[in-house]
């Protein structure tokens, strides 16, 4: 029974530590919300920092954690959804 519990704990620990945090900021190498979503794996966190992000339709196609820092703005220029 101890071995089973240890294995479960070990597998949970590996999964928790394999999740990555992506930071989207204007003027940096990762300044697009859509690009961050494409690069991220399921379960990752994307922090979107203050700024205006002018992008088309943003499609989230996997389970992610999205967190806005200091009220980022997503602007579709009244052309997209």
Secondary structure, DSSP 8 states (H G I E B T S, - for coil): -HHHHHHHHHHHHHHHHH--EEEE-TTSS---HHHHHHH--TT-EEEE-SSEEE-S-----S--EEEESS--EEE-TTT--
